[in-house]
Amino acid sequence: MRLCWINWAAAALLATPSASLAASCTTQAELLPQDRNALAATAGRLSEAVLQQDYPALQAALLPAVAQEWGGIRGAVEQAAPLVKGGQIQLRSLYLLDASSQAAPADTQFFCSNSSGSLTVTITMRALPPGRYALALADAAGAPLGGQLGFILAWDGPVNGWKLGGLSVRQGIFDGHDGVWYWSRPANWRKRTFPGTPGTAMRPRVPCWCRWIFSPRRT
């Protein structure tokens, strides 16, 4: 099994026609207390391990089916060091993803809506085997570069519990501002210019993923 952890594993982008519909998503507010507590505890431990660069703890938490991915995951943790330095871990969001009714691995989409249906986050996973998964998002609050952590968790049975299926860490603050600031001020991008090039519009140095992270689709 290979979870595409390097692309947020859950690249919340556009729908794909081949995506499986045999899946459901439960948002943090709708989770049963035991599920919420277990996921929060696992995400907290993993986040602290990234913050402390605790490789043994992360490797021990790895899902056996993705053990061959450890080299890449370790590299992502190493690259995360400057992004989370000086921060304190704060859990942001939890999503419980149930694909246990799938008959075989498939491209799978999860539509995660709040209770009123006014906000929907779409999570896509490629070639996902049947099973129960979760997406946990956390922030290194106070870190100068505003590191944002994303963990894919996989249920490995009642004995082993939730295991690490993949992770990604991203920079969340650019030029002193987070994604919300850039997303809410598009006019500022048009006014900026490249140094030494009067009148040339400067494209924001903010990757498109941060627009999703801070601005899920509202209906």
Secondary structure, DSSP 4 states (H G I P E B T S, - for coil): ----GGGTSS------TT-B-S-EEEEGGGS-HHHHHHHHHHHHHHHHHHHTT-HHHHHHTB-GGGGGGHHHHHHHHHHHHHHHTT-EEEEEEEEEEE-TT-SS-EEEEEEEE-TTSSEEEEEEEEEEPSSEEEEEEEEEET-TT--EEEEEEEE-HHHH-EEEEEEEEE--EETTEEHHHHHT-HHHHHH-B-TT-TTPBPPPS--THHHHHH--EE-
